[in-house]
Amino acid sequence: MALDYPSYSDRAIFVDLLAEGAAVGEPAEQKELDAWILDREIPFTTAIDAPGAGPRILKDFSPIESSFLVELGSMRIVEHALEPTTLYPTLDEL
């Protein structure tokens, strides 16, 4: 989905969350986030867990790659999918 960012940027805000760092189950650090952004040329918002918060992304969202479609007015999760492209029809309706 993120690869199609330019065509959807007027309707949605894309945010990538980097959950794990170098060690499985351990939160990512800023240096890992920076390397991830550069490697993938991510053109939108990214985030990691706040220092000292523990692995909240893994705990609160998902231990595997997931996509959430959030309606911005209510901040309600409209849909959740493992494969981001399955969210395109709903995103097109927003």
C-alpha positions in Angstrom: 0.0 0.0 0.0 2.8 2.4 0.9 4.2 2.1 -2.6 1.0 3.7 -3.9 1.3 6.6 -1.3 1.4 9.4 -3.9 -2.0 8.4 -5.4 -3.7 8.1 -2.0 -1.9 10.9 -0.1 -4.9 13.3 -0.5 -7.2 10.8 1.3 -5.0 9.1 3.9 -2.1 9.5 6.2 0.4 6.6 6.0 2.3 5.6 9.1 4.8 2.8 9.3 5.6 1.4 12.7 8.9 -0.5 13.1 8.3 -2.9 16.0 11.4 -4.9 16.3 15.0 -4.0 16.5 18.1 -6.2 16.0 16.9 -8.7 18.6 13.5 -10.6 18.2 11.0 -9.1 20.6 13.1 -6.1 21.5 11.8 -2.6 20.4 13.6 -0.9 17.6 15.9 2.0 18.3 16.3 5.3 16.4 19.4 4.1 14.5 17.4 1.1 13.3 14.5 3.2 12.3 16.8 5.6 10.4 18.4 2.7 8.5 14.9 1.2 7.7 13.7 4.6 6.3 16.8 5.0 4.1 16.8 1.4 2.9 13.2 1.5 1.8 13.0 5.1 0.8 9.9 5.6 2.9 8.3 9.0 2.0 5.8 9.2 4.9 5.6 9.1 8.7 7.4 6.4 10.6 7.6 5.6 14.3 9.0 3.3 16.9 8.1 2.7 20.5 9.1 5.5 22.9 12.4 4.7 24.8 11.6 2.7 27.9 8.0 1.9 26.8 8.9 -1.7 25.9 7.6 -3.5 22.9 4.2 -1.8 22.8 3.8 -2.0 19.0 4.2 -5.7 19.1 1.8 -6.0 22.1 -0.9 -3.5 21.1 -0.9 -4.0 17.3 0.5 -7.2 15.9 3.6 -9.4 16.0 3.6 -9.6 12.2 3.3 -7.1 9.5 -0.2 -5.7 9.4 -2.1 -2.8 7.9 -4.8 -0.8 9.6 -7.1 1.6 7.9 -8.2 4.3 10.4 -10.9 6.8 9.7 -9.3 10.1 10.6 -12.5 11.9 11.9 -13.2 9.3 14.6 -9.8 7.5 14.8 -11.8 4.3 14.5 -10.1 1.3 12.9 -12.2 0.7 9.8 -10.4 -2.4 8.5 -7.3 -4.5 9.4 -5.5 -6.8 7.0 -2.3 -8.7 6.6 -2.1 -7.9 2.9 -2.3 -4.1 2.5 -3.7 -4.2 -1.1 -6.9 -5.8 0.2 -7.7 -2.4 1.9 -7.7 -0.5 -1.4 -11.4 -0.8 -2.1 -12.3 0.7 1.3 -9.6 3.3 1.0 -11.1 4.3 -2.4 -14.5 4.9 -0.7 -13.1 7.3 1.9 
